[in-house]
Amino acid sequence: MSLTCKKIIEELNKLAPEYLAEEWDNVGLMIGDMDQEVKRILIALDAIPEVVNEAIAEKADLVITHHPFIFKPLKNIRKDHILGKCIYDLIQNNISVYSAHTNLDIAFGGTNDVLAQILELENISILSELEFKGQDIEAKYGMGRIGTLKRSYTLDEFAKFVQDKLKLPNIRIVGASNHLVNKVALTTGSGMSYLQDAVNKKADVFITGDVKFHDAQRALQMGISLIDAGHYGTENLIVPVIKEHLEKMQKPDHALEILISKVNGEPFRVNI
C-alpha cells in the first residue's frame, strides 16, 4: 500500500497546522498533485537549485521545505530564469513541493521549541503571543520562545555554548563579554522584529539571525545582548525533526523512504 501526497500533508499538519501561518506567508503544496503516490521524500530547508537537482537524482516524489518554494506572486515561469527552471524541472520529473514556514515556527514542537530544547532552556514559554482571526483555537500560540538557563553564564561563555550546541563555525555577538546571562529569548530565522518582546520580558540575551547594524546598536541602547547564530544555523535543525515526525507513518505495507538533503544551504562563509 502506498501513501499519497495528501496523506503526507495531513500528517505534516499534525505537527504544523497550516492555519497557524502568518497572513503574509505562503505555505502548503506549492507544486504537485494531492493524489500523487509518494514513495521517496527529500527534506531540506530550501528548494534551491542544488536541492532540486538532488531530488531529481534521488528520484524523490516529494520535496518538503521550511522556506516557501514560491513566496512572491509569479509574473512568469521561464526556463531561462532560475526559479522558472526549477519549476520546469520539478514538474517534468513529477516531483511535488510542500512548504511549512511560519506555521512550523509557531507550532509547539516547531523550530523555536526545538532550538529552546537544544539550548537546554527551562521554564519555556511563548515570547510573543499571536491572535488568529476566524480560528477557534483554544491553546495560545505565538512566535519565539523565552526561558531560563540551568546556571548563569557570561555572554561569551553562553555564546560558545550556543555555537557548540548548534555546531556552527562562527556566530556574531553583541554586548559586553562579561554580561551575565540567565534568561534567554529566541526567535529562529530572521527575528529582530521581536526584540522589543525580549526586552519587555527582561531577557538578558536575544538569539536570532540576520541582525543588521542599526538593530545591533538599538539592542545595546535597550540594554539587551544579542547572539546572531544565523538564519540557516537556527532553522536547519528542524529538518531531522520533520523526518522523525513522518517516520511515524512507516508501516510494513508502506514503501516510504525519507531522505535528508545533503546540500549545505548556508550561503555565508568566513575567511579566517
Buried (B, 14 or more C-beta within 10 A) or exposed (E): EEBBBBBBBEBBBEBBBBEBBBEEBBBBBBBBEEEBEBBBBBBBBBBBBBBBEBBBEBEBBBBBBBBBBBBEEEEEEEEEEEBBBBBBBBBEBEBBBBBBBBBBBBBEBBBBBBBBBEBEBEEBBBBBEBEBEEEEEEEEBBBBBBBBBEEEBBBBBBBBBBBEBBEBEEBEBBBEEEBBBBBBBBBBBBBBEBBEBBBEBEBBBBBBBEBEEEBBEBBBEEEBBBBBBBBBBBBBBBBEBBBEBBEEBEEEEEBBBBBBBEBEBBEEEEEE
